[in-house]
Amino acid sequence: MLIEHEQISFVRAYFYLEVLYPISSKELAINEQIIDKEVRVIGNDGAQLGIMSAREAQKLANEQDLDLVKIAPQATPPVCKIMNYGKYRFEQAKRDKEAKKNQHVIEIKEIRLSLNIDTHDFETKGNQAIKFLKSGNKIKVSIRFRGREMGHQDIGLANMTRFAEYCSEYGNVEKPAKLDGRNMLMFLSPKSVEK
């Protein structure tokens, strides 16, 4: 049996966890959690049942062996729907999983060039960039100027332009070459894929 002090701390912990910091913002208020005086009720078939007290709405839901779910808490009065909440959550999880499976995360891959890059190295890096663009990723192309190389920014710009032309069949220049401190950066994005 809990002593009075432990009971108070249990209630306080419950209040902090459940009321102030709910576990998920997607959680909807259901059944006895709905404490509003009046709610607008929608039936299981989608028909408007009108505005009534939360108790009356709860009785209607209990008669049909379904749950009363608050679907629009910011409306005045809040909108509640009579539905099977377990089935709703299952279908929602299924839709979320399907949407997650169909999405493609675009990554930014980096290709580093040097100021005096040789032809074969240039082609190798260009082919790697084309591979990244084909898979739908963006590319950050960078050249780092060391020491006296800062005096030859025109060569760096020429290399960037040549690289953009090399990849032009598969990608577009999103941000043109620009000097940022000792680095020159350029961003390429993939051309839209025709399906």
Residue pairs with C-beta under 8 A, 6 or more apart in sequence:
2 10
17 23
28 69
28 70
28 71
28 85
29 69
29 70
29 73
30 67
30 68
30 69
30 70
30 85
31 58
31 61
31 67
31 68
32 58
33 70
34 54
34 57
34 58
34 68
34 70
34 78
34 80
35 54
36 54
36 70
36 77
36 78
37 53
37 54
38 51
38 52
38 53
38 54
38 77
39 51
39 52
39 53
39 54
39 57
39 70
39 77
39 78
39 79
39 80
40 48
40 50
40 51
40 75
40 77
40 78
40 79
40 80
41 48
41 49
41 50
41 51
41 52
41 57
41 60
41 68
41 80
41 81
41 82
42 48
42 49
42 71
42 79
42 80
42 81
42 82
43 49
43 81
43 82
44 64
44 66
44 81
44 82
44 83
44 84
49 57
49 60
49 82
51 77
54 68
54 80
57 68
57 80
57 82
58 68
60 68
60 82
61 67
61 68
61 82
64 82
66 82
66 83
66 84
67 82
67 83
67 84
67 85
67 86
68 80
68 81
68 82
69 80
69 81
69 82
69 83
69 85
69 88
70 78
70 79
70 80
71 79
71 80
71 81
72 78
72 79
104 136
106 136
106 137
106 138
107 137
107 138
108 137
108 138
108 139
108 140
108 187
109 129
109 132
109 137
109 138
109 139
109 140
110 139
110 140
110 141
110 142
111 125
111 128
111 129
111 132
111 139
111 140
111 141
111 142
111 163
112 141
112 142
112 143
112 144
113 122
113 125
113 141
113 142
113 143
113 159
113 160
113 163
114 143
114 144
115 143
115 145
115 149
115 152
115 155
115 156
115 159
116 155
117 125
117 159
122 159
122 162
122 163
122 166
123 166
125 163
126 163
126 166
126 167
129 139
129 141
129 163
129 166
129 167
129 171
129 188
130 167
130 169
130 170
130 171
132 139
133 139
133 167
133 170
133 171
133 188
133 190
133 191
134 170
134 190
136 190
136 193
137 190
138 174
138 187
138 188
138 189
138 190
139 167
139 171
139 187
139 188
139 189
140 185
140 186
140 187
141 160
141 163
141 177
141 185
141 186
141 187
141 188
142 183
142 184
142 185
142 186
143 156
143 159
143 160
143 183
143 184
144 182
144 183
145 152
145 153
145 156
145 182
145 183
145 184
146 182
149 156
150 182
153 179
153 184
156 177
156 184
157 177
157 184
160 177
160 184
160 186
161 177
163 186
164 173
164 177
164 186
164 188
167 188
170 190
170 191
171 188
171 189
171 190
171 191
172 188
172 189
172 190
172 191
173 186
173 187
173 188
174 187
174 188
174 189
175 185
175 186
175 187
176 186
177 184
177 185
177 186
178 184
178 185
178 186
